[in-house]
């Protein structure tokens, strides 16, 4: 358990967005931290003090200690099993891991040894064992192992509380109102005991990016910051605050203007979440109904529920090597079986592609004693090491075949370069099946088999591989560096690492064409698969599956619905005829997807009786709403362009009207947004207060159209009857009807 899985956080989860202008103009008093889980929470700062274990350590040894230990272990196992029956998703996965820990012979055995050999009392032995294991983990070079300290402490404290319930701290934290919890750390069981309806956010001083508590927080949409020292926050306990884990800031005692900003932000977030949930639940199709599978890349079973919630239609890459890393010995068959079974049960009938262990080379595993290599990327790794470590590989095959009887499991072999390698693997699969039959273990009789296409030599014999495997998945990261002989980690040559070149695209085209001619499907599971800019090319090349980091899935599905596969096919053909990467980039820039025409005026962008307090809220809401409606993927950047225009000249035009406007590269569909206000607000203009905001956001390629639109609106607004009709309109539909009647664009 201690070494089991690691979670690879995406860049999007780790990067704080710069403060938007509509917030920074309010001059908020902020503390800056590091984003661990994104989101915004509003609540009262509440400090959670760490419990002292001194009273347990002082309990003298007793003849009943051994019996008490066995009883406490059994009771804790029973409690965890009960919670397992009540939980699902990440919670169930982590509870299962805790159960495995207390059932581990080494964990309980060391407590017994401390009692018998060092004559420690049970309380002292549990604490000493906890301290020894935590010290070992804390000294590890692995972030993941260091962050397992919280799990060890969690289980140990639960054992102490069960053994001596009378000493258990009485001050159990009860969240009776929205709370931002501040703590040095929080164990998974402490998190699960909280009323999440009132947990607005957390500030954890020592929690890292792969802690189980953080995984639970992300799964529960609880924003989390780190990097803020407790002593800097403790004096504010009991005071209201806003935890902004989008921008990485904490606002304590926010004034009315800052609170208003976050009220608008929450309104927009609620709208966006509702729309994304609807989009993610749908299968991925292009605009002309070309089907393409969108899958997730994951490294642990813990990530699977979140990936499926983001709309993953399967797992295109399960990195099984994570089970082998950061530990003293290889995982046994049962441990692997349970990990693979867990993700298959979470998936239902969705396909899960298990990539067999890609270890060796740059992924050094000390217990295999593979000598260090001068060039590990071209060295002894993946399928190349399997014959030497055939027993290790056979154990993994047995575990996957056993788990495959519980779901739609598929097998993928990495770093293949010759047909002999896959023939040897198929022989090992058959041997594993024979062994499982002999042992009377439930298993799959057959399994879908594919290979990673990452060594260029494979591209020239795809036709031969089609006779032996069922699918191909292109590993664009390694394939790119092997094709160009470029080390992507070497800063002197890394600028040459670019998959969007004529040679790379022609190679992809050849792979897809040959495989499709023989009835095999082709996916891509490198970083390229989730790059929105290159989605038209990937669709045009005819790939059957794109596998990516799961947070990217909703946006990719949304973009895919706007693309016509025939137009993308022509784009890909032209790209393959280009002479350089620069020509391809120019082609992509000029490519305009034949999207459904979205009118300049639309009901989704018109609002009446909006209760804004200031100009900042009005611009924040109208730009954010365009992001919610898919008219921009970059609402913060669009807002910045609007504010840059405001700095040149205020856009209050008199008569209680303001017309903020911009011509921006960040707007995808040119739009007119309208907000009629419940009460007038200041606009920092000599023209007085404003009751009607009409915002123009036109695309950078609109030419002088923005001037025409602005001029026509300005002329109409001079007309008193037109203005009165706008102010008197009963609802958004009435405003839309009036403008469609009076204006021509």
Helices and strands as residue ranges (DSSP letters): H 11-14, H 21-24, E 30-32, E 34-37, E 40-48, H 54-57, H 65-86, H 89-102, H 105-117, H 122-138, H 143-146, H 149-163, G 165-167, E 179-183, H 188-193, G 196-198, E 199-204, H 212-219, E 223-226, H 230-233, G 234-236, E 240-244, E 249-252, H 256-280, E 293-298, G 301-303, H 304-309, E 314-319, G 320-323, H 333-347, E 351-355, G 366-368, G 376-378, H 383-386, H 390-404, E 408-413, H 419-439, E 448-453, G 456-461, H 462-465, E 471-474, H 476-484, G 494-496, H 502-517, E 521-524, G 527-530, G 532-534, H 535-540, E 545-548, G 550-552, H 553-560, H 565-577, H 581-590, G 603-605, E 606-610, H 615-628, H 635-648, E 652-654, E 657-658, E 661-664, E 671-681, E 690-699, H 705-718, H 720-728, H 732-742
